[in-house]
């Protein structure tokens, strides 16, 4: 499974993603949720204002699928 992740605001300095978006190849574990990625990305749940999946608003408990583009927007 391949996913692309982009971050905005201060997440560009504090997350594991940095200034550019990154594409990851992950095993298709089935049931991988956005929340499951946060620790690896060094993003704190309470700092998230909005998440989008392929441009539409998403929740932390949504599953991630092949060819998903996730974007994280901070509160500040």
JOSULQUI-V729227 format. One line per field, one symbol per residue. ss: DSSP state (a for helix, b for strand, c for the rest). A space follows every 50 residues. Layout:
# JOSULQUI-V729227
ss=???
This chain:
# JOSULQUI-V729227
ss=cbbbbbbcccaaaacccccccbbbbcccccccbaaaaaaaacccaaabbb bbbccbbcccccbccccbbbbbbbcc
